Protein backbone atom coordinates (compact mmCIF):
# COMPACT_ATOMS: atom_id res chain seq x y z
CA UNK A 1 0.00 0.00 0.00
CA UNK A 2 1.36 3.42 -0.99
CA UNK A 3 2.13 5.94 1.71
CA UNK A 4 1.37 9.06 -0.33
CA UNK A 5 -1.37 10.09 -2.75
CA UNK A 6 -0.95 9.94 -6.50
CA UNK A 7 -0.84 13.60 -7.62
CA UNK A 8 -2.16 12.72 -11.09
CA UNK A 9 -5.56 11.73 -9.72
CA UNK A 10 -8.14 14.50 -9.53
CA UNK A 11 -8.28 14.20 -5.74
CA UNK A 12 -4.50 14.13 -5.33
CA UNK A 13 -3.93 17.11 -7.62
CA UNK A 14 -6.55 19.23 -5.87
CA UNK A 15 -5.36 18.14 -2.43
CA UNK A 16 -1.86 19.43 -3.17
CA UNK A 17 -2.60 22.49 -5.24
CA UNK A 18 -6.30 23.33 -5.04
CA UNK A 19 -7.00 23.96 -1.36
CA UNK A 20 -6.94 27.32 0.36
CA UNK A 21 -4.89 25.90 3.22
CA UNK A 22 -2.14 24.78 0.84
CA UNK A 23 -1.70 28.01 -1.09
CA UNK A 24 1.93 28.18 0.00
CA UNK A 25 2.65 24.93 -1.88
CA UNK A 26 1.09 26.23 -5.09
CA UNK A 27 2.78 29.63 -4.78
CA UNK A 28 6.18 28.01 -4.33
CA UNK A 29 5.64 25.65 -7.27
CA UNK A 30 4.33 28.34 -9.64
CA UNK A 31 7.12 30.74 -8.75
CA UNK A 32 9.56 28.20 -10.21
CA UNK A 33 7.71 28.47 -13.55
CA UNK A 34 7.04 32.22 -13.67
CA UNK A 35 9.43 35.06 -14.58
CA UNK A 36 10.91 37.29 -11.90
CA UNK A 37 8.50 40.17 -12.58
CA UNK A 38 5.53 37.85 -11.97
CA UNK A 39 6.64 36.08 -8.81
CA UNK A 40 3.51 35.52 -6.73
CA UNK A 41 2.90 37.27 -3.42
CA UNK A 42 -0.63 35.93 -2.96
CA UNK A 43 -3.33 34.12 -4.91
CA UNK A 44 -7.04 33.34 -4.83
CA UNK A 45 -8.83 30.36 -6.33
CA UNK A 46 -11.85 30.85 -8.52
CA UNK A 47 -13.97 27.73 -8.68
CA UNK A 48 -14.89 27.09 -12.35
CA UNK A 49 -18.02 25.23 -11.22
CA UNK A 50 -19.43 28.58 -10.11
CA UNK A 51 -18.89 30.17 -13.52
CA UNK A 52 -21.50 30.42 -16.24
CA UNK A 53 -20.77 29.15 -19.75
CA UNK A 54 -18.46 26.39 -18.59
CA UNK A 55 -18.19 22.80 -19.78
CA UNK A 56 -17.71 19.72 -17.61
CA UNK A 57 -14.21 19.31 -19.03
CA UNK A 58 -13.24 22.74 -17.81
CA UNK A 59 -13.77 21.60 -14.23
CA UNK A 60 -10.32 20.02 -14.53
CA UNK A 61 -8.84 23.53 -14.60
CA UNK A 62 -8.10 25.92 -11.76
CA UNK A 63 -8.63 29.63 -12.37
CA UNK A 64 -6.05 31.19 -10.08
CA UNK A 65 -6.03 34.94 -9.62
CA UNK A 66 -2.57 36.06 -8.55
CA UNK A 67 -0.98 39.21 -7.24
CA UNK A 68 2.67 39.71 -8.10
CA UNK A 69 5.26 41.04 -5.68
CA UNK A 70 5.18 44.21 -7.81
CA UNK A 71 1.45 44.57 -7.11
CA UNK A 72 0.30 43.65 -10.63
CA UNK A 73 -2.58 41.19 -10.93
CA UNK A 74 -2.48 38.27 -13.35
CA UNK A 75 -4.25 34.96 -13.95
CA UNK A 76 -2.97 31.40 -14.02
CA UNK A 77 -4.98 28.62 -15.67
CA UNK A 78 -3.74 25.33 -14.23
CA UNK A 79 -4.66 21.99 -15.76
CA UNK A 80 -3.96 18.28 -15.37
CA UNK A 81 -5.76 16.21 -17.97
CA UNK A 82 -5.31 14.07 -21.07
CA UNK A 83 -7.59 15.32 -23.80
CA UNK A 84 -7.87 15.20 -27.56
CA UNK A 85 -6.74 18.28 -29.52
CA UNK A 86 -4.75 19.34 -26.48
CA UNK A 87 -3.16 22.44 -28.00
CA UNK A 88 -6.46 23.63 -29.45
CA UNK A 89 -8.21 23.25 -26.12
CA UNK A 90 -5.37 24.92 -24.24
CA UNK A 91 -5.75 27.98 -26.44
CA UNK A 92 -9.55 27.85 -26.16
CA UNK A 93 -9.45 27.66 -22.36
CA UNK A 94 -7.43 30.88 -22.19
CA UNK A 95 -10.32 32.70 -23.86
CA UNK A 96 -12.37 32.29 -20.67
CA UNK A 97 -10.21 34.50 -18.43
CA UNK A 98 -9.74 36.89 -21.37
CA UNK A 99 -13.48 37.37 -21.88
CA UNK A 100 -14.14 37.57 -18.14
CA UNK A 101 -11.99 40.70 -17.99
CA UNK A 102 -14.33 42.59 -20.29
CA UNK A 103 -15.91 45.52 -18.49
CA UNK A 104 -19.34 47.05 -18.96
CA UNK A 105 -19.48 50.51 -20.47
CA UNK A 106 -16.34 52.36 -21.47
CA UNK A 107 -13.33 50.03 -21.47
CA UNK A 108 -9.91 50.50 -23.02
CA UNK A 109 -9.37 46.71 -23.51
CA UNK A 110 -6.38 46.57 -21.16
CA UNK A 111 -5.93 42.95 -20.02
CA UNK A 112 -4.17 41.32 -17.10
CA UNK A 113 -1.46 38.83 -18.11
CA UNK A 114 -2.49 35.18 -18.39
CA UNK A 115 -0.39 32.06 -17.89
CA UNK A 116 -1.66 28.62 -18.86
CA UNK A 117 0.16 25.94 -16.86
CA UNK A 118 -0.37 22.27 -17.74
CA UNK A 119 1.16 19.37 -15.80
CA UNK A 120 0.77 16.42 -18.15
CA UNK A 121 0.94 12.74 -17.32
CA UNK A 122 1.29 11.97 -21.03
CA UNK A 123 3.32 12.94 -24.10
CA UNK A 124 2.16 14.79 -27.15
CA UNK A 125 1.78 12.89 -30.42
CA UNK A 126 4.19 15.02 -32.47
CA UNK A 127 7.62 13.43 -32.59
CA UNK A 128 9.60 16.68 -32.31
CA UNK A 129 7.86 17.59 -29.06
CA UNK A 130 8.64 14.27 -27.43
CA UNK A 131 12.15 15.55 -26.87
CA UNK A 132 11.02 18.49 -24.75
CA UNK A 133 10.01 17.96 -21.15
CA UNK A 134 9.22 21.65 -20.69
CA UNK A 135 7.87 24.03 -23.29
CA UNK A 136 7.49 27.76 -22.57
CA UNK A 137 5.33 29.25 -25.31
CA UNK A 138 4.47 32.90 -26.01
CA UNK A 139 3.39 35.04 -28.95
CA UNK A 140 6.43 36.05 -31.03
CA UNK A 141 7.03 37.65 -34.42
CA UNK A 142 8.90 36.28 -37.45
CA UNK A 143 12.26 37.23 -35.88
CA UNK A 144 11.55 35.43 -32.63
CA UNK A 145 11.02 38.67 -30.71
CA UNK A 146 8.26 38.76 -28.12
CA UNK A 147 5.19 40.45 -29.63
CA UNK A 148 2.68 40.19 -26.77
CA UNK A 149 3.69 39.80 -23.14
CA UNK A 150 0.28 38.91 -21.71
CA UNK A 151 -0.34 35.37 -22.94
CA UNK A 152 2.02 32.56 -21.99
CA UNK A 153 1.85 28.76 -21.89
CA UNK A 154 3.86 26.39 -19.70
CA UNK A 155 3.64 22.71 -20.67
CA UNK A 156 5.35 20.02 -18.57
CA UNK A 157 5.39 16.51 -20.09
CA UNK A 158 6.09 14.64 -16.87
CA UNK A 159 6.94 11.26 -18.49
CA UNK A 160 9.94 13.01 -20.07
CA UNK A 161 11.36 14.15 -16.72
CA UNK A 162 14.24 11.72 -16.13
CA UNK A 163 16.41 13.36 -13.45
CA UNK A 164 17.37 11.28 -10.44
CA UNK A 165 17.83 12.62 -6.90
CA UNK A 166 21.58 13.22 -7.25
CA UNK A 167 21.00 15.19 -10.48
CA UNK A 168 18.58 17.78 -9.04
CA UNK A 169 20.01 21.29 -9.12
CA UNK A 170 17.14 23.75 -8.84
CA UNK A 171 13.95 24.16 -6.84
CA UNK A 172 12.05 23.52 -10.06
CA UNK A 173 13.90 20.21 -10.51
CA UNK A 174 12.92 19.24 -6.98
CA UNK A 175 9.24 19.99 -7.53
CA UNK A 176 9.19 17.94 -10.71
CA UNK A 177 10.98 15.07 -8.97
CA UNK A 178 8.45 15.28 -6.14
CA UNK A 179 5.43 15.17 -8.49
CA UNK A 180 6.88 12.46 -10.73
CA UNK A 181 7.74 10.09 -7.87
CA UNK A 182 5.43 11.02 -4.98
CA UNK A 183 3.23 7.93 -5.24
CA UNK A 184 6.30 5.64 -5.01
CA UNK A 185 8.02 7.23 -2.00
CA UNK A 186 7.87 5.54 1.40
CA UNK A 187 9.77 8.34 3.16
CA UNK A 188 10.98 11.88 2.48
CA UNK A 189 14.18 11.71 0.38
CA UNK A 190 17.14 13.62 1.80
CA UNK A 191 17.22 15.95 -1.23
CA UNK A 192 13.63 17.03 -0.45
CA UNK A 193 14.00 17.30 3.30
CA UNK A 194 13.27 21.03 3.54
CA UNK A 195 10.27 22.91 4.97
CA UNK A 196 8.16 23.41 1.82
CA UNK A 197 8.45 19.76 0.81
CA UNK A 198 7.91 18.55 4.37
CA UNK A 199 4.57 20.45 4.17
CA UNK A 200 3.82 18.85 0.81
CA UNK A 201 4.58 15.33 2.06
CA UNK A 202 2.43 15.91 5.13
CA UNK A 203 -0.47 17.05 2.92
CA UNK A 204 -0.04 14.04 0.64
CA UNK A 205 0.18 11.39 3.35
CA UNK A 206 -2.72 8.95 3.09
CA UNK A 207 -2.79 8.45 6.86
CA UNK A 208 -3.88 12.08 7.25
CA UNK A 209 -7.01 11.68 5.12
CA UNK A 210 -10.45 11.29 6.62
CA UNK A 211 -12.48 8.16 5.88
CA UNK A 212 -14.56 10.05 3.30
CA UNK A 213 -11.48 11.57 1.67
CA UNK A 214 -9.89 8.15 1.49
CA UNK A 215 -12.99 6.74 -0.21
CA UNK A 216 -13.03 9.51 -2.81
CA UNK A 217 -9.31 9.13 -3.43
CA UNK A 218 -9.56 5.37 -3.93
CA UNK A 219 -12.38 5.87 -6.46
CA UNK A 220 -10.20 8.42 -8.25
CA UNK A 221 -7.27 6.02 -8.19
CA UNK A 222 -9.28 3.19 -9.74
CA UNK A 223 -10.46 5.57 -12.48
CA UNK A 224 -6.86 6.71 -13.05
CA UNK A 225 -5.57 3.14 -13.34
CA UNK A 226 -8.38 2.29 -15.74
CA UNK A 227 -7.59 5.30 -17.91
CA UNK A 228 -3.86 4.51 -17.92
CA UNK A 229 -4.56 0.90 -18.82
CA UNK A 230 -6.86 1.93 -21.67
CA UNK A 231 -4.27 4.36 -23.03
CA UNK A 232 -1.45 1.81 -22.80
CA UNK A 233 -3.62 -0.80 -24.54
CA UNK A 234 -4.47 1.66 -27.32
CA UNK A 235 -0.79 2.50 -27.78
CA UNK A 236 0.20 -1.17 -27.89
CA UNK A 237 -2.51 -1.92 -30.44
CA UNK A 238 -1.45 1.05 -32.56
CA UNK A 239 2.16 -0.13 -32.50
CA UNK A 240 1.17 -3.68 -33.41
CA UNK A 241 -0.99 -2.41 -36.27
CA UNK A 242 1.86 -0.22 -37.53
CA UNK A 243 4.30 -3.16 -37.42
CA UNK A 244 1.85 -5.42 -39.24
CA UNK A 245 1.27 -2.74 -41.87
CA UNK A 246 5.00 -2.27 -42.33
CA UNK A 247 5.53 -6.04 -42.68
CA UNK A 248 2.68 -6.28 -45.17
CA UNK A 249 4.05 -3.35 -47.17
CA UNK A 250 7.52 -4.91 -47.23
CA UNK A 251 6.08 -8.25 -48.28
CA UNK A 252 4.08 -6.68 -51.10
CA UNK A 253 7.10 -4.68 -52.27
CA UNK A 254 9.19 -7.86 -52.35
CA UNK A 255 6.50 -9.71 -54.31
CA UNK A 256 6.39 -6.90 -56.88
CA UNK A 257 10.17 -6.89 -57.26
CA UNK A 258 10.23 -10.67 -57.78
CA UNK A 259 7.39 -10.45 -60.31
CA UNK A 260 9.19 -7.72 -62.26
CA UNK A 261 12.36 -9.81 -62.49
CA UNK A 262 10.42 -12.90 -63.57
CA UNK A 263 8.66 -10.88 -66.27
CA UNK A 264 12.02 -9.70 -67.58
CA UNK A 265 13.22 -13.32 -67.57
CA UNK A 266 10.25 -14.32 -69.72
CA UNK A 267 8.07 -16.18 -67.19
CA UNK A 268 4.35 -16.40 -67.96
CA UNK A 269 1.65 -14.78 -65.81
CA UNK A 270 0.35 -18.05 -64.32
CA UNK A 271 3.82 -19.13 -63.13
CA UNK A 272 4.50 -15.68 -61.63
CA UNK A 273 1.13 -15.83 -59.86
CA UNK A 274 2.04 -19.19 -58.30
CA UNK A 275 5.40 -17.89 -57.06
CA UNK A 276 4.40 -14.42 -55.76
CA UNK A 277 0.64 -14.73 -54.99
CA UNK A 278 0.09 -11.51 -56.95
CA UNK A 279 -3.11 -11.50 -58.98
CA UNK A 280 -2.89 -11.99 -62.73
CA UNK A 281 -4.33 -8.49 -63.18
CA UNK A 282 -1.50 -6.97 -61.12
CA UNK A 283 1.08 -9.00 -63.02
CA UNK A 284 -0.31 -7.81 -66.33
CA UNK A 285 -0.23 -4.22 -65.08
CA UNK A 286 3.43 -4.65 -64.11
CA UNK A 287 4.15 -6.15 -67.50
CA UNK A 288 2.58 -3.12 -69.22
CA UNK A 289 4.56 -0.71 -67.04
CA UNK A 290 7.82 -2.48 -67.84
CA UNK A 291 7.11 -2.25 -71.59
CA UNK A 292 6.77 1.52 -71.23
C-alpha positions as CSV (number, residue, x, y, z in Angstrom):
1,X,0.0,0.0,0.0
2,X,1.4,3.4,-1.0
3,X,2.1,5.9,1.7
4,X,1.4,9.1,-0.3
5,X,-1.4,10.1,-2.8
6,X,-0.9,9.9,-6.5
7,X,-0.8,13.6,-7.6
8,X,-2.2,12.7,-11.1
9,X,-5.6,11.7,-9.7
10,X,-8.1,14.5,-9.5
11,X,-8.3,14.2,-5.7
12,X,-4.5,14.1,-5.3
13,X,-3.9,17.1,-7.6
14,X,-6.5,19.2,-5.9
15,X,-5.4,18.1,-2.4
16,X,-1.9,19.4,-3.2
17,X,-2.6,22.5,-5.2
18,X,-6.3,23.3,-5.0
19,X,-7.0,24.0,-1.4
20,X,-6.9,27.3,0.4
21,X,-4.9,25.9,3.2
22,X,-2.1,24.8,0.8
23,X,-1.7,28.0,-1.1
24,X,1.9,28.2,0.0
25,X,2.6,24.9,-1.9
26,X,1.1,26.2,-5.1
27,X,2.8,29.6,-4.8
28,X,6.2,28.0,-4.3
29,X,5.6,25.7,-7.3
30,X,4.3,28.3,-9.6
31,X,7.1,30.7,-8.7
32,X,9.6,28.2,-10.2
33,X,7.7,28.5,-13.5
34,X,7.0,32.2,-13.7
35,X,9.4,35.1,-14.6
36,X,10.9,37.3,-11.9
37,X,8.5,40.2,-12.6
38,X,5.5,37.9,-12.0
39,X,6.6,36.1,-8.8
40,X,3.5,35.5,-6.7
41,X,2.9,37.3,-3.4
42,X,-0.6,35.9,-3.0
43,X,-3.3,34.1,-4.9
44,X,-7.0,33.3,-4.8
45,X,-8.8,30.4,-6.3
46,X,-11.9,30.8,-8.5
47,X,-14.0,27.7,-8.7
48,X,-14.9,27.1,-12.4
49,X,-18.0,25.2,-11.2
50,X,-19.4,28.6,-10.1
51,X,-18.9,30.2,-13.5
52,X,-21.5,30.4,-16.2
53,X,-20.8,29.1,-19.8
54,X,-18.5,26.4,-18.6
55,X,-18.2,22.8,-19.8
56,X,-17.7,19.7,-17.6
57,X,-14.2,19.3,-19.0
58,X,-13.2,22.7,-17.8
59,X,-13.8,21.6,-14.2
60,X,-10.3,20.0,-14.5
61,X,-8.8,23.5,-14.6
62,X,-8.1,25.9,-11.8
63,X,-8.6,29.6,-12.4
64,X,-6.1,31.2,-10.1
65,X,-6.0,34.9,-9.6
66,X,-2.6,36.1,-8.5
67,X,-1.0,39.2,-7.2
68,X,2.7,39.7,-8.1
69,X,5.3,41.0,-5.7
70,X,5.2,44.2,-7.8
71,X,1.4,44.6,-7.1
72,X,0.3,43.6,-10.6
73,X,-2.6,41.2,-10.9
74,X,-2.5,38.3,-13.3
75,X,-4.2,35.0,-14.0
76,X,-3.0,31.4,-14.0
77,X,-5.0,28.6,-15.7
78,X,-3.7,25.3,-14.2
79,X,-4.7,22.0,-15.8
80,X,-4.0,18.3,-15.4
81,X,-5.8,16.2,-18.0
82,X,-5.3,14.1,-21.1
83,X,-7.6,15.3,-23.8
84,X,-7.9,15.2,-27.6
85,X,-6.7,18.3,-29.5
86,X,-4.8,19.3,-26.5
87,X,-3.2,22.4,-28.0
88,X,-6.5,23.6,-29.5
89,X,-8.2,23.2,-26.1
90,X,-5.4,24.9,-24.2
91,X,-5.7,28.0,-26.4
92,X,-9.5,27.8,-26.2
93,X,-9.4,27.7,-22.4
94,X,-7.4,30.9,-22.2
95,X,-10.3,32.7,-23.9
96,X,-12.4,32.3,-20.7
97,X,-10.2,34.5,-18.4
98,X,-9.7,36.9,-21.4
99,X,-13.5,37.4,-21.9
100,X,-14.1,37.6,-18.1
101,X,-12.0,40.7,-18.0
102,X,-14.3,42.6,-20.3
103,X,-15.9,45.5,-18.5
104,X,-19.3,47.0,-19.0
105,X,-19.5,50.5,-20.5
106,X,-16.3,52.4,-21.5
107,X,-13.3,50.0,-21.5
108,X,-9.9,50.5,-23.0
109,X,-9.4,46.7,-23.5
110,X,-6.4,46.6,-21.2
111,X,-5.9,43.0,-20.0
112,X,-4.2,41.3,-17.1
113,X,-1.5,38.8,-18.1
114,X,-2.5,35.2,-18.4
115,X,-0.4,32.1,-17.9
116,X,-1.7,28.6,-18.9
117,X,0.2,25.9,-16.9
118,X,-0.4,22.3,-17.7
119,X,1.2,19.4,-15.8
120,X,0.8,16.4,-18.2
121,X,0.9,12.7,-17.3
122,X,1.3,12.0,-21.0
123,X,3.3,12.9,-24.1
124,X,2.2,14.8,-27.2
125,X,1.8,12.9,-30.4
126,X,4.2,15.0,-32.5
127,X,7.6,13.4,-32.6
128,X,9.6,16.7,-32.3
129,X,7.9,17.6,-29.1
130,X,8.6,14.3,-27.4
131,X,12.1,15.5,-26.9
132,X,11.0,18.5,-24.8
133,X,10.0,18.0,-21.1
134,X,9.2,21.6,-20.7
135,X,7.9,24.0,-23.3
136,X,7.5,27.8,-22.6
137,X,5.3,29.3,-25.3
138,X,4.5,32.9,-26.0
139,X,3.4,35.0,-28.9
140,X,6.4,36.1,-31.0
141,X,7.0,37.6,-34.4
142,X,8.9,36.3,-37.4
143,X,12.3,37.2,-35.9
144,X,11.5,35.4,-32.6
145,X,11.0,38.7,-30.7
146,X,8.3,38.8,-28.1
147,X,5.2,40.4,-29.6
148,X,2.7,40.2,-26.8
149,X,3.7,39.8,-23.1
150,X,0.3,38.9,-21.7
151,X,-0.3,35.4,-22.9
152,X,2.0,32.6,-22.0
153,X,1.9,28.8,-21.9
154,X,3.9,26.4,-19.7
155,X,3.6,22.7,-20.7
156,X,5.4,20.0,-18.6
157,X,5.4,16.5,-20.1
158,X,6.1,14.6,-16.9
159,X,6.9,11.3,-18.5
160,X,9.9,13.0,-20.1
161,X,11.4,14.1,-16.7
162,X,14.2,11.7,-16.1
163,X,16.4,13.4,-13.4
164,X,17.4,11.3,-10.4
165,X,17.8,12.6,-6.9
166,X,21.6,13.2,-7.3
167,X,21.0,15.2,-10.5
168,X,18.6,17.8,-9.0
169,X,20.0,21.3,-9.1
170,X,17.1,23.8,-8.8
171,X,13.9,24.2,-6.8
172,X,12.0,23.5,-10.1
173,X,13.9,20.2,-10.5
174,X,12.9,19.2,-7.0
175,X,9.2,20.0,-7.5
176,X,9.2,17.9,-10.7
177,X,11.0,15.1,-9.0
178,X,8.4,15.3,-6.1
179,X,5.4,15.2,-8.5
180,X,6.9,12.5,-10.7
181,X,7.7,10.1,-7.9
182,X,5.4,11.0,-5.0
183,X,3.2,7.9,-5.2
184,X,6.3,5.6,-5.0
185,X,8.0,7.2,-2.0
186,X,7.9,5.5,1.4
187,X,9.8,8.3,3.2
188,X,11.0,11.9,2.5
189,X,14.2,11.7,0.4
190,X,17.1,13.6,1.8
191,X,17.2,16.0,-1.2
192,X,13.6,17.0,-0.5
193,X,14.0,17.3,3.3
194,X,13.3,21.0,3.5
195,X,10.3,22.9,5.0
196,X,8.2,23.4,1.8
197,X,8.4,19.8,0.8
198,X,7.9,18.6,4.4
199,X,4.6,20.4,4.2
200,X,3.8,18.8,0.8
201,X,4.6,15.3,2.1
202,X,2.4,15.9,5.1
203,X,-0.5,17.1,2.9
204,X,0.0,14.0,0.6
205,X,0.2,11.4,3.4
206,X,-2.7,8.9,3.1
207,X,-2.8,8.5,6.9
208,X,-3.9,12.1,7.3
209,X,-7.0,11.7,5.1
210,X,-10.4,11.3,6.6
211,X,-12.5,8.2,5.9
212,X,-14.6,10.1,3.3
213,X,-11.5,11.6,1.7
214,X,-9.9,8.1,1.5
215,X,-13.0,6.7,-0.2
216,X,-13.0,9.5,-2.8
217,X,-9.3,9.1,-3.4
218,X,-9.6,5.4,-3.9
219,X,-12.4,5.9,-6.5
220,X,-10.2,8.4,-8.2
221,X,-7.3,6.0,-8.2
222,X,-9.3,3.2,-9.7
223,X,-10.5,5.6,-12.5
224,X,-6.9,6.7,-13.0
225,X,-5.6,3.1,-13.3
226,X,-8.4,2.3,-15.7
227,X,-7.6,5.3,-17.9
228,X,-3.9,4.5,-17.9
229,X,-4.6,0.9,-18.8
230,X,-6.9,1.9,-21.7
231,X,-4.3,4.4,-23.0
232,X,-1.5,1.8,-22.8
233,X,-3.6,-0.8,-24.5
234,X,-4.5,1.7,-27.3
235,X,-0.8,2.5,-27.8
236,X,0.2,-1.2,-27.9
237,X,-2.5,-1.9,-30.4
238,X,-1.5,1.0,-32.6
239,X,2.2,-0.1,-32.5
240,X,1.2,-3.7,-33.4
241,X,-1.0,-2.4,-36.3
242,X,1.9,-0.2,-37.5
243,X,4.3,-3.2,-37.4
244,X,1.9,-5.4,-39.2
245,X,1.3,-2.7,-41.9
246,X,5.0,-2.3,-42.3
247,X,5.5,-6.0,-42.7
248,X,2.7,-6.3,-45.2
249,X,4.1,-3.3,-47.2
250,X,7.5,-4.9,-47.2
251,X,6.1,-8.3,-48.3
252,X,4.1,-6.7,-51.1
253,X,7.1,-4.7,-52.3
254,X,9.2,-7.9,-52.4
255,X,6.5,-9.7,-54.3
256,X,6.4,-6.9,-56.9
257,X,10.2,-6.9,-57.3
258,X,10.2,-10.7,-57.8
259,X,7.4,-10.4,-60.3
260,X,9.2,-7.7,-62.3
261,X,12.4,-9.8,-62.5
262,X,10.4,-12.9,-63.6
263,X,8.7,-10.9,-66.3
264,X,12.0,-9.7,-67.6
265,X,13.2,-13.3,-67.6
266,X,10.2,-14.3,-69.7
267,X,8.1,-16.2,-67.2
268,X,4.4,-16.4,-68.0
269,X,1.7,-14.8,-65.8
270,X,0.4,-18.0,-64.3
271,X,3.8,-19.1,-63.1
272,X,4.5,-15.7,-61.6
273,X,1.1,-15.8,-59.9
274,X,2.0,-19.2,-58.3
275,X,5.4,-17.9,-57.1
276,X,4.4,-14.4,-55.8
277,X,0.6,-14.7,-55.0
278,X,0.1,-11.5,-56.9
279,X,-3.1,-11.5,-59.0
280,X,-2.9,-12.0,-62.7
281,X,-4.3,-8.5,-63.2
282,X,-1.5,-7.0,-61.1
283,X,1.1,-9.0,-63.0
284,X,-0.3,-7.8,-66.3
285,X,-0.2,-4.2,-65.1
286,X,3.4,-4.6,-64.1
287,X,4.1,-6.1,-67.5
288,X,2.6,-3.1,-69.2
289,X,4.6,-0.7,-67.0
290,X,7.8,-2.5,-67.8
291,X,7.1,-2.3,-71.6
292,X,6.8,1.5,-71.2
